[in-house]
Structure formats: structure tokens, C-alpha cells
Amino acid sequence: MVGFKNRILCFLEQIGASTCLLLLCVSLSGCKKDEIKPYALEDCAVVFEGVTNSFSMKGHNDEQTVEFRIPVKVVGPHADYDRPIGLEVTDSTAVLGRDFEIKSAVIPAGALKTDIIISVNQLPEDVTERAVRFNLVPNDHFRAGYPKYSKAVVSWSELYARPPYYVWRYWYLYICPAYSQAFHKLMVDEFGTDVEKYTLQRAREKEEPDRYIFKTLTWWYAAARHLYETVAAYDAAHPDAPMMHSDDYEEYKSYEVAVGEGVRPEVIPTILSTLTVL
């Protein structure tokens, strides 16, 4: 009897879905073609994916300059030619031409996403951080975009910072859907500094071998289990002082969410409570 009822309910759901689809088609068929205007190239805008972009100089002590990438995306259609991005620098503690250079600020032909690439010099011994605000400004290719995402603060320091997208994506999916500098330090302590380059995308590892190191799916599963067991053992031995995230802790609904766009709870959680259990 239960199975019969389930089949009846399923049939009714299908009828309902079909009816909705039919009504939608009838509604759309009543629209005139000239009521749906395509997004024209001259209406395009470019915006930052995140308003906060923090980078770490850790692991780059032997390099005179280091390149960092700030993700941007196009609102509108792609073009069959390169489109320069209008960019200005304001409120900076770094000097353009002395402390950093803008290496690339162009939307390539056929692309809707890219990175603004900057090259920064090593920090002087008496400086712990540099920061700059980039403003996206209208030009011959792009109109003004959404105000909130037309400005972004970019900083670099000796502190840990969330890894680049093709590394962070797998930290998020297999290790922890949140980030803090304390968690980052734990990752480095357990797996070495190269963990900041580990990815699950062979293409990226082949395209940029100096930036990414491919690790198999089994490695990610084993790493997640190892980290969970390690932290659980530590917390069991130190019940009054478990491993905690640091004050910069942020949790994210997706690995696509930019730094600074996540949720910061009032109470900082333990690291163990946020680790993925595989």
C-alpha cells in the first residue's frame, strides 16, 4: 500500500511539473522577440570577484619579486578581441613603480574572467605589510560596474593568506570549508610548505608547474583523515586547550566565495569542529 501511494504521489508531482512547464511555454510564446534585448558589448562592465585580496610572502624569501593575481569578471558578453581594464590606484601604502608593478590588466578575447596580475617587491625589514586599493574605472570597453565590487583592497605581508583558487578549492572540498591563519599553519606543519601548491587538477599542474603540484584523490582523502585524527588526538590530550582557529576565521558556503565575503561567527570554533570527516 505504501508503494502504491508513493507511485500516486510521484504521478501527481509529474503532472504538476508538466503543467507548470506548459504554462511557462505558453507565457514565453506570448512574448515578442523585440521585448528581449541582448546585452550589448557597450553595456559591459568589469568587477572584482572579492573586495578583499590578501597574499602571503611566506615561501618567497629567495625571490626578488613575487606575482599575485586578483580575480575579476565581466558582466555581459565576451568579445573577440582583448579589452584593457580601466584601473586606478588610491589609498596606497605601497608606491607604484617602486614597491609593485601592474603586469597585466586585460580581459583576453573570448574570456569572461581573468586576473589582474601585479608584481610586488620583497618587503623591507622594517615593513610588515603593504596595501593598495584598486578602483575599476570606465573606459572605451567597460562602463561603470556595481559600486561595491568596483573597488578592492589588495595587501601582501609575511602572514599566512588563503591559497590561490586552484589550491583553496581542494582545501575547501576535502579538508575544511573554512579558513584561518591558525588552520593554514597547521596544514603547513603537517604537510610541509608545498601544501600551498597542491591541487587536484592535472591541467593546472601541467600549465603552471612552478605554481601547482598535482595530488591524487586518494591523497586528499588520506590527508583529510590524517589531519582529523591528529587534531582529535591533540584535543583529547589537551581538553582545556584544544586547537583553535585564529581571529581571522571565516566560513564559506562555497569555495567560490571570495576572502572577506564569508561568515565570521561571534565565537571562534575549534579546528576539529570544522574539519571535514571523510
NUMAR-423420 format. One record per residue (C-alpha): residue in one letter; x, y, z. Coordinates in steps of 0.02 Angstrom, whole numbers. Last residue first. Example, Ala and Ser with C-alpha at 12.3 -4.5 7.8 and 13.67 -1.06 7.14 Angstrom:
BEGIN
ATOM   fiza        u        v        w
ATOM      s      684      -53      357
ATOM      a      615     -225      390
***
This chain:
BEGIN
ATOM   fiza        u        v        w
ATOM      l     1786      576      257
ATOM      v     1760      694      404
ATOM      t     1786      876      351
ATOM      l     1865      983      486
ATOM      t     1763     1122      567
ATOM      s     1738     1051      741
ATOM      l     1921      998      749
ATOM      i     1984     1175      720
ATOM      t     1892     1237      873
ATOM      p     1767     1374      842
ATOM      i     1785     1564      859
ATOM      v     1627     1632      941
ATOM      e     1546     1784      859
ATOM      p     1542     1697      691
ATOM      r     1630     1770      539
ATOM      v     1537     1723      380
ATOM      g     1620     1735      210
ATOM      e     1642     1881       90
ATOM      g     1810     1938      159
ATOM      v     1905     1815       50
ATOM      a     1800     1771     -102
ATOM      v     1660     1643     -108
ATOM      e     1691     1518     -248
ATOM      y     1742     1384     -122
ATOM      s     1561     1385      -70
ATOM      k     1455     1422       84
ATOM      y     1609     1492      171
ATOM      e     1674     1503      349
ATOM      e     1793     1640      404
ATOM      y     1921     1641      545
ATOM      d     2030     1797      559
ATOM      d     2029     1780      749
ATOM      s     2129     1617      744
ATOM      h     2054     1442      738
ATOM      m     2076     1341      895
ATOM      m     2171     1182      940
ATOM      p     2105     1121     1107
ATOM      a     2162     1198     1273
ATOM      d     2064     1127     1420
ATOM      p     2043      954     1343
ATOM      h     2229      943     1299
ATOM      a     2265      758     1268
ATOM      a     2096      732     1186
ATOM      d     2121      892     1086
ATOM      y     2288      830     1021
ATOM      a     2218      660      972
ATOM      a     2071      742      882
ATOM      v     2191      860      791
ATOM      t     2297      716      727
ATOM      e     2148      606      683
ATOM      y     2067      746      583
ATOM      l     2229      789      494
ATOM      h     2265      609      448
ATOM      r     2088      579      384
ATOM      a     2092      735      275
ATOM      a     2265      691      209
ATOM      a     2211      514      167
ATOM      y     2060      576       69
ATOM      w     2165      707      -20
ATOM      w     2300      579      -63
ATOM      t     2169      459     -131
ATOM      l     2107      596     -247
ATOM      t     2281      612     -322
ATOM      k     2396      759     -292
ATOM      f     2455      876     -430
ATOM      i     2581     1012     -385
ATOM      y     2542     1192     -435
ATOM      r     2635     1357     -455
ATOM      d     2801     1304     -531
ATOM      p     2717     1175     -642
ATOM      e     2597     1305     -716
ATOM      e     2514     1228     -868
ATOM      k     2549     1048     -818
ATOM      e     2489     1068     -638
ATOM      r     2341     1167     -699
ATOM      a     2291     1030     -819
ATOM      r     2316      895     -688
ATOM      q     2187      972     -574
ATOM      l     2180      900     -399
ATOM      t     2291     1034     -324
ATOM      y     2437     1050     -203
ATOM      k     2533     1215     -209
ATOM      e     2508     1279      -31
ATOM      v     2538     1100       27
ATOM      d     2716     1129      -35
ATOM      t     2756     1214      131
ATOM      g     2753     1049      225
ATOM      f     2611      926      257
ATOM      e     2579      931      445
ATOM      d     2658     1097      495
ATOM      v     2598     1180      333
ATOM      m     2418     1124      361
ATOM      l     2427     1177      544
ATOM      k     2490     1349      492
ATOM      h     2342     1367      375
ATOM      f     2221     1320      514
ATOM      a     2297     1455      625
ATOM      q     2289     1579      481
ATOM      s     2103     1546      466
ATOM      y     1994     1467      334
ATOM      a     1829     1375      319
ATOM      p     1757     1229      221
ATOM      c     1894     1113      290
ATOM      i     1995      969      218
ATOM      y     1919      888       63
ATOM      l     1813     1018      -27
ATOM      y     1886     1176       49
ATOM      w     2069     1125       40
ATOM      y     2026     1067     -134
ATOM      r     1961     1236     -194
ATOM      w     2100     1328     -100
ATOM      v     2231     1255     -215
ATOM      y     2154     1301     -382
ATOM      y     2090     1466     -309
ATOM      p     2252     1534     -239
ATOM      p     2294     1499      -55
ATOM      r     2213     1593       91
ATOM      a     2342     1705      173
ATOM      y     2479     1670      302
ATOM      l     2569     1821      372
ATOM      e     2728     1895      298
ATOM      s     2625     2027      209
ATOM      w     2531     2069       50
ATOM      s     2376     2176       30
ATOM      v     2248     2210     -106
ATOM      v     2094     2313      -64
ATOM      a     1959     2307     -195
ATOM      k     1844     2433     -276
ATOM      s     1718     2410     -418
ATOM      y     1635     2268     -323
ATOM      k     1532     2378     -207
ATOM      p     1495     2504     -345
ATOM      y     1416     2379     -468
ATOM      g     1501     2418     -633
ATOM      a     1545     2579     -725
ATOM      r     1552     2555     -914
ATOM      f     1680     2446     -999
ATOM      h     1771     2449    -1166
ATOM      d     1810     2633    -1201
ATOM      n     1845     2663    -1017
ATOM      p     1752     2660     -852
ATOM      v     1853     2646     -690
ATOM      l     1895     2495     -583
ATOM      n     1971     2557     -420
ATOM      f     2119     2469     -341
ATOM      r     2158     2499     -158
ATOM      v     2336     2463     -101
ATOM      a     2414     2376       47
ATOM      r     2590     2335      105
ATOM      e     2631     2237      261
ATOM      t     2768     2201      389
ATOM      v     2889     2341      348
ATOM      d     3052     2369      444
ATOM      e     3146     2230      354
ATOM      p     3092     2295      184
ATOM      l     2957     2192       97
ATOM      q     3008     2100      -60
ATOM      n     2947     2178     -220
ATOM      v     2773     2154     -290
ATOM      s     2719     2102     -465
ATOM      i     2536     2127     -504
ATOM      i     2422     2022     -614
ATOM      i     2240     2070     -640
ATOM      d     2162     1900     -661
ATOM      t     2036     1841     -792
ATOM      k     1854     1802     -816
ATOM      l     1731     1824     -960
ATOM      a     1853     1770    -1094
ATOM      g     1835     1761    -1284
ATOM      a     1974     1887    -1314
ATOM      p     2075     1918    -1157
ATOM      i     2012     2039    -1021
ATOM      v     2165     2147     -988
ATOM      a     2251     2213     -832
ATOM      s     2426     2138     -838
ATOM      k     2593     2170     -755
ATOM      i     2541     2308     -634
ATOM      e     2701     2348     -539
ATOM      f     2743     2349     -354
ATOM      d     2850     2430     -220
ATOM      r     2940     2561     -325
ATOM      g     2840     2584     -485
ATOM      l     2676     2603     -393
ATOM      v     2714     2653     -215
ATOM      a     2642     2547      -75
ATOM      t     2542     2612       73
ATOM      s     2404     2650      -51
ATOM      d     2242     2747      -32
ATOM      t     2212     2752     -220
ATOM      v     2268     2658     -377
ATOM      e     2174     2669     -541
ATOM      l     2117     2538     -666
ATOM      g     2022     2538     -830
ATOM      i     2032     2361     -896
ATOM      p     2100     2332    -1072
ATOM      r     1989     2228    -1187
ATOM      d     2067     2094    -1297
ATOM      y     1967     2047    -1453
ATOM      d     1828     1927    -1498
ATOM      a     1717     1996    -1359
ATOM      h     1631     1910    -1214
ATOM      p     1454     1953    -1162
ATOM      g     1399     2049    -1006
ATOM      v     1461     2073     -829
ATOM      v     1644     2029     -847
ATOM      k     1747     1951     -708
ATOM      v     1895     1997     -599
ATOM      p     2017     1891     -497
ATOM      i     2171     1975     -419
ATOM      r     2330     1879     -455
ATOM      f     2497     1893     -365
ATOM      e     2672     1892     -437
ATOM      v     2825     1893     -325
ATOM      t     2985     1996     -345
ATOM      q     3161     1972     -277
ATOM      e     3130     1788     -245
ATOM      d     3227     1690     -114
ATOM      n     3109     1737       27
ATOM      h     2957     1678      -70
ATOM      g     2894     1542       48
ATOM      k     2794     1666      150
ATOM      m     2755     1824       53
ATOM      s     2571     1798       86
ATOM      f     2426     1875      -10
ATOM      s     2264     1956       43
ATOM      n     2127     2006      -79
ATOM      t     1975     2093       -4
ATOM      v     1833     2161     -113
ATOM      g     1805     1995     -199
ATOM      e     1760     1945     -376
ATOM      f     1812     2117     -438
ATOM      v     1700     2193     -572
ATOM      v     1703     2226     -760
ATOM      a     1560     2308     -852
ATOM      c     1480     2276    -1020
ATOM      d     1346     2390    -1093
ATOM      e     1448     2433    -1248
ATOM      l     1457     2248    -1289
ATOM      a     1268     2238    -1297
ATOM      y     1164     2126    -1182
ATOM      p     1025     2062    -1295
ATOM      k      853     2141    -1285
ATOM      i      704     2030    -1251
ATOM      e      547     2130    -1291
ATOM      d      594     2135    -1477
ATOM      k      559     1950    -1493
ATOM      k      381     1971    -1436
ATOM      c      322     1874    -1286
ATOM      g      167     1765    -1299
ATOM      s      270     1609    -1329
ATOM      l      352     1637    -1160
ATOM      s      186     1625    -1068
ATOM      v      131     1471    -1165
ATOM      c      299     1388    -1127
ATOM      l      285     1431     -942
ATOM      l      107     1365     -934
ATOM      l      163     1201    -1013
ATOM      l      311     1186     -891
ATOM      c      196     1215     -743
ATOM      t       76     1083     -807
ATOM      s      218      959     -833
ATOM      a      283      989     -656
ATOM      g      109      963     -583
ATOM      i       77      806     -685
ATOM      q      248      739     -629
ATOM      e      208      779     -448
ATOM      l       39      691     -465
ATOM      f      124      536     -536
ATOM      c      252      535     -394
ATOM      l      112      548     -268
ATOM      i       22      401     -349
ATOM      r      183      298     -353
ATOM      n      214      336     -169
ATOM      k       36      284     -125
ATOM      f       58      118     -216
ATOM      g      224       86     -125
ATOM      v      142      120       43
ATOM      m        0        0        0
***
